[in-house]
């Protein structure tokens, strides 16, 4: 999450035509406190029951958490790119993500 925060302006175009939603099985209160304290410029969603994670194939039943999976969804609502698991310590993953975000915007058309 810190990498997303630190690269938000470049990677997520400062939120211009890009929405970043971070989904976690943590409680609303825990997420809100963490997001506030760390100064994250994007929205966190609580998936305490794993409903969203199950719908997208990211929920890990054994550990009761959503895996680190990144979905790039175009403005048309179509999933354009999936990175599972997202390799947050690999600098190449951020280059791949940047391309996927740019391509998703193009694929949706004008």
BAZAVO-849690 format. One record per residue: x, y, z of N, C-alpha, C in turn; residue in three letters; residue number from 1. Coordinates in steps of 0.2 Angstrom, whole numbers, plus 2048, in hexadecimal, padded with zeros to 3 digits. Layout:
! BAZAVO-849690
[[X; Y; Z]; [X; Y; Z]; [X; Y; Z]; "ALA"; NUM],
...
! end
This chain:
! BAZAVO-849690
[[804; 7FA; 800]; [800; 800; 800]; [804; 806; 800]; "UNK"; 1],
[[80A; 806; 803]; [80E; 80C; 803]; [811; 80D; 7FC]; "UNK"; 2],
[[813; 808; 7F9]; [815; 809; 7F2]; [810; 80C; 7EE]; "UNK"; 3],
[[809; 80A; 7EF]; [804; 80D; 7EB]; [803; 814; 7ED]; "UNK"; 4],
[[804; 816; 7F3]; [803; 81D; 7F6]; [809; 821; 7F3]; "UNK"; 5],
[[80F; 81E; 7F3]; [815; 822; 7F1]; [815; 823; 7E9]; "UNK"; 6],
[[812; 81F; 7E6]; [812; 81F; 7DE]; [80B; 821; 7DC]; "UNK"; 7],
[[807; 823; 7E0]; [800; 825; 7DE]; [800; 82A; 7D8]; "UNK"; 8],
[[803; 82F; 7D9]; [803; 835; 7D4]; [805; 832; 7CD]; "UNK"; 9],
[[80A; 82E; 7CC]; [80C; 82B; 7C6]; [808; 825; 7C4]; "UNK"; 10],
[[808; 820; 7C8]; [805; 81A; 7C6]; [7FD; 81A; 7C5]; "UNK"; 11],
[[7FA; 81E; 7CA]; [7F2; 81F; 7C9]; [7F0; 825; 7C7]; "UNK"; 12],
[[7F5; 829; 7C4]; [7F3; 82F; 7C1]; [7F0; 834; 7C5]; "UNK"; 13],
[[7F2; 834; 7CC]; [7EF; 838; 7D1]; [7E7; 837; 7D1]; "UNK"; 14],
[[7E5; 832; 7D0]; [7DE; 830; 7D0]; [7DA; 833; 7CA]; "UNK"; 15],
[[7DD; 836; 7C5]; [7DA; 839; 7BF]; [7D8; 833; 7BB]; "UNK"; 16],
[[7D2; 831; 7BA]; [7CF; 82C; 7B6]; [7D1; 825; 7B8]; "UNK"; 17],
[[7D4; 825; 7BE]; [7D6; 81E; 7C2]; [7D3; 81E; 7C9]; "UNK"; 18],
[[7D0; 819; 7CB]; [7CE; 818; 7D2]; [7D1; 812; 7D4]; "UNK"; 19],
[[7D5; 813; 7DA]; [7D8; 80D; 7DD]; [7D4; 80C; 7E4]; "UNK"; 20],
[[7D2; 805; 7E4]; [7CE; 803; 7EA]; [7D3; 7FD; 7ED]; "UNK"; 21],
[[7D4; 7FE; 7F3]; [7D8; 7F8; 7F7]; [7D3; 7F5; 7FB]; "UNK"; 22],
[[7D2; 7EE; 7FA]; [7CE; 7EA; 7FD]; [7D1; 7E5; 802]; "UNK"; 23],
[[7CF; 7E5; 808]; [7D2; 7E1; 80D]; [7CD; 7DE; 812]; "UNK"; 24],
[[7CE; 7D8; 815]; [7CA; 7D5; 819]; [7CA; 7D8; 820]; "UNK"; 25],
[[7CE; 7DD; 821]; [7CF; 7E1; 827]; [7C8; 7E5; 828]; "UNK"; 26],
[[7C7; 7E6; 82F]; [7C1; 7EA; 830]; [7C1; 7F1; 82E]; "UNK"; 27],
[[7BB; 7F4; 82D]; [7BA; 7FB; 82B]; [7BF; 800; 82F]; "UNK"; 28],
[[7BE; 7FF; 836]; [7C2; 803; 83B]; [7C9; 803; 83A]; "UNK"; 29],
[[7CC; 7FC; 839]; [7D3; 7FB; 839]; [7D5; 7FE; 832]; "UNK"; 30],
[[7D2; 7FD; 82D]; [7D4; 800; 826]; [7D4; 808; 826]; "UNK"; 31],
[[7CE; 80B; 829]; [7CE; 812; 829]; [7D4; 815; 82D]; "UNK"; 32],
[[7D5; 812; 833]; [7DB; 815; 837]; [7E1; 814; 834]; "UNK"; 33],
[[7E2; 80E; 831]; [7E9; 80D; 82D]; [7E9; 812; 827]; "UNK"; 34],
[[7E4; 813; 823]; [7E4; 817; 81D]; [7E5; 81E; 81F]; "UNK"; 35],
[[7E2; 820; 825]; [7E3; 827; 827]; [7EA; 828; 829]; "UNK"; 36],
[[7ED; 824; 82E]; [7F3; 825; 831]; [7F9; 825; 82B]; "UNK"; 37],
[[7F8; 821; 826]; [7FD; 820; 821]; [7FC; 825; 81B]; "UNK"; 38],
[[7F7; 829; 81B]; [7F5; 82E; 816]; [7F4; 82B; 80F]; "UNK"; 39],
[[7F1; 825; 80F]; [7EF; 822; 808]; [7EA; 827; 804]; "UNK"; 40],
[[7EB; 828; 7FE]; [7E7; 82D; 7FA]; [7E2; 829; 7F6]; "UNK"; 41],
[[7E0; 823; 7F9]; [7DB; 81F; 7F5]; [7D7; 81B; 7FA]; "UNK"; 42],
[[7D2; 818; 7F8]; [7CC; 815; 7FC]; [7CE; 80E; 7FE]; "UNK"; 43],
[[7CC; 80C; 804]; [7CD; 805; 806]; [7C6; 803; 807]; "UNK"; 44],
[[7C5; 7FD; 805]; [7BE; 7F9; 806]; [7BF; 7F3; 80B]; "UNK"; 45],
[[7BB; 7F2; 810]; [7BB; 7ED; 814]; [7B7; 7E7; 811]; "UNK"; 46],
[[7BA; 7E1; 811]; [7B7; 7DB; 80E]; [7B7; 7D6; 814]; "UNK"; 47],
[[7B5; 7D7; 81A]; [7B6; 7D3; 820]; [7B3; 7CC; 81F]; "UNK"; 48],
[[7AE; 7CB; 81B]; [7AC; 7C4; 819]; [7AF; 7C1; 813]; "UNK"; 49],
[[7B3; 7C4; 810]; [7B6; 7C2; 80A]; [7B1; 7C1; 804]; "UNK"; 50],
[[7AC; 7C4; 804]; [7A7; 7C4; 7FE]; [7AA; 7C6; 7F8]; "UNK"; 51],
[[7AD; 7CC; 7F8]; [7B0; 7CF; 7F2]; [7B6; 7CB; 7F0]; "UNK"; 52],
[[7BA; 7C9; 7F4]; [7C0; 7C4; 7F3]; [7BD; 7BE; 7EF]; "UNK"; 53],
[[7B8; 7BB; 7F2]; [7B6; 7B5; 7EF]; [7B3; 7B6; 7E8]; "UNK"; 54],
[[7B0; 7BC; 7E7]; [7AD; 7BD; 7E0]; [7B2; 7BE; 7DB]; "UNK"; 55],
[[7B8; 7C1; 7DD]; [7BE; 7C2; 7D8]; [7C3; 7BD; 7D9]; "UNK"; 56],
[[7C2; 7B7; 7DD]; [7C7; 7B2; 7DD]; [7CD; 7B4; 7E1]; "UNK"; 57],
[[7CD; 7B9; 7E6]; [7D3; 7BB; 7E9]; [7D2; 7B9; 7F1]; "UNK"; 58],
[[7CD; 7B6; 7F3]; [7CC; 7B4; 7FA]; [7D0; 7AD; 7FB]; "UNK"; 59],
[[7D3; 7AD; 801]; [7D7; 7A7; 803]; [7D3; 7A5; 809]; "UNK"; 60],
[[7CF; 7A0; 808]; [7CB; 79D; 80E]; [7CF; 79B; 814]; "UNK"; 61],
[[7D5; 797; 812]; [7D9; 795; 818]; [7DB; 79A; 81D]; "UNK"; 62],
[[7DD; 7A0; 81A]; [7DF; 7A6; 81E]; [7DA; 7AB; 81F]; "UNK"; 63],
[[7D4; 7AA; 81C]; [7CF; 7AF; 81D]; [7D1; 7B6; 81B]; "UNK"; 64],
[[7D4; 7B7; 815]; [7D7; 7BD; 813]; [7D6; 7BE; 80B]; "UNK"; 65],
[[7D7; 7C4; 809]; [7D7; 7C5; 801]; [7DE; 7C5; 800]; "UNK"; 66],
[[7E0; 7C1; 7FB]; [7E7; 7C1; 7F8]; [7E9; 7C7; 7F5]; "UNK"; 67],
[[7EF; 7C9; 7F4]; [7F1; 7CF; 7F1]; [7F1; 7CE; 7E9]; "UNK"; 68],
[[7EB; 7D0; 7E7]; [7E9; 7CF; 7E0]; [7E7; 7D6; 7DE]; "UNK"; 69],
[[7EA; 7D8; 7D8]; [7E9; 7DE; 7D5]; [7E5; 7DE; 7CF]; "UNK"; 70],
[[7DF; 7E1; 7CE]; [7DB; 7E1; 7C8]; [7DB; 7E8; 7C5]; "UNK"; 71],
[[7DC; 7E9; 7BF]; [7DB; 7EF; 7BB]; [7D5; 7EE; 7B7]; "UNK"; 72],
[[7D0; 7F2; 7B9]; [7C9; 7F2; 7B6]; [7C9; 7F9; 7B2]; "UNK"; 73],
[[7C7; 7F8; 7AC]; [7C6; 7FE; 7A7]; [7C0; 802; 7A9]; "UNK"; 74],
[[7C0; 808; 7A6]; [7BA; 80C; 7A8]; [7B3; 809; 7A6]; "UNK"; 75],
[[7B4; 804; 7A1]; [7AE; 800; 79F]; [7AC; 7FB; 7A4]; "UNK"; 76],
[[7AF; 7FA; 7A9]; [7AE; 7F5; 7AE]; [7B1; 7EE; 7AD]; "UNK"; 77],
[[7B4; 7ED; 7A7]; [7B7; 7E7; 7A6]; [7BE; 7E6; 7A9]; "UNK"; 78],
[[7C0; 7E0; 7AC]; [7C6; 7DF; 7AE]; [7CB; 7DE; 7A9]; "UNK"; 79],
[[7D0; 7E2; 7A8]; [7D5; 7E3; 7A3]; [7DB; 7DF; 7A5]; "UNK"; 80],
[[7DD; 7DF; 7AB]; [7E3; 7DC; 7AD]; [7E3; 7D9; 7B4]; "UNK"; 81],
[[7E6; 7D4; 7B5]; [7E6; 7D1; 7BC]; [7ED; 7CF; 7BE]; "UNK"; 82],
[[7EF; 7D1; 7C4]; [7F6; 7D0; 7C6]; [7F5; 7CC; 7CD]; "UNK"; 83],
[[7F6; 7C5; 7CC]; [7F5; 7C1; 7D2]; [7FB; 7BC; 7D3]; "UNK"; 84],
[[7FE; 7BC; 7D8]; [7FE; 7C2; 7DD]; [802; 7C8; 7DB]; "UNK"; 85],
[[800; 7CE; 7DD]; [804; 7D4; 7DB]; [80A; 7D3; 7DF]; "UNK"; 86],
[[810; 7D4; 7DB]; [816; 7D4; 7DD]; [819; 7DB; 7E0]; "UNK"; 87],
[[817; 7DD; 7E6]; [818; 7E4; 7E8]; [81F; 7E5; 7E9]; "UNK"; 88],
[[824; 7E1; 7EA]; [82B; 7E2; 7EA]; [82F; 7E2; 7E4]; "UNK"; 89],
[[82B; 7E0; 7DE]; [82E; 7E0; 7D8]; [82D; 7E7; 7D4]; "UNK"; 90],
[[832; 7EA; 7D3]; [831; 7F1; 7CF]; [82E; 7F0; 7C8]; "UNK"; 91],
[[82F; 7EA; 7C5]; [82C; 7E9; 7BF]; [824; 7E8; 7BF]; "UNK"; 92],
[[822; 7E6; 7C5]; [81B; 7E6; 7C6]; [817; 7ED; 7C5]; "UNK"; 93],
[[81B; 7F2; 7C7]; [818; 7F8; 7C7]; [818; 7FB; 7C0]; "UNK"; 94],
[[81D; 7F9; 7BC]; [81D; 7FB; 7B5]; [818; 7F7; 7B1]; "UNK"; 95],
[[817; 7F1; 7B3]; [811; 7ED; 7B0]; [80A; 7F0; 7B2]; "UNK"; 96],
[[80A; 7F2; 7B8]; [804; 7F5; 7BA]; [802; 7FC; 7B6]; "UNK"; 97],
[[807; 800; 7B6]; [807; 806; 7B2]; [804; 805; 7AB]; "UNK"; 98],
[[807; 800; 7A7]; [805; 7FE; 7A1]; [7FE; 7FC; 7A1]; "UNK"; 99],
[[7FC; 7F8; 7A5]; [7F5; 7F5; 7A6]; [7F0; 7FA; 7A7]; "UNK"; 100],
[[7F2; 7FF; 7AB]; [7ED; 805; 7AC]; [7EC; 809; 7A6]; "UNK"; 101],
[[7F2; 80A; 7A2]; [7F2; 80E; 79C]; [7EE; 80A; 797]; "UNK"; 102],
[[7EF; 804; 796]; [7EB; 800; 791]; [7E4; 7FF; 793]; "UNK"; 103],
[[7E2; 7FF; 799]; [7DB; 7FE; 79B]; [7D7; 804; 799]; "UNK"; 104],
[[7DA; 80A; 799]; [7D7; 810; 797]; [7D6; 811; 790]; "UNK"; 105],
[[7DB; 80E; 78C]; [7DB; 80E; 785]; [7D6; 809; 782]; "UNK"; 106],
[[7D5; 803; 786]; [7D1; 7FD; 784]; [7CA; 7FF; 784]; "UNK"; 107],
[[7C8; 804; 789]; [7C1; 805; 78A]; [7BF; 80A; 784]; "UNK"; 108],
[[7C3; 80D; 781]; [7C1; 812; 77B]; [7BF; 818; 77E]; "UNK"; 109],
[[7BE; 81D; 779]; [7BC; 824; 77B]; [7B5; 824; 77F]; "UNK"; 110],
! end
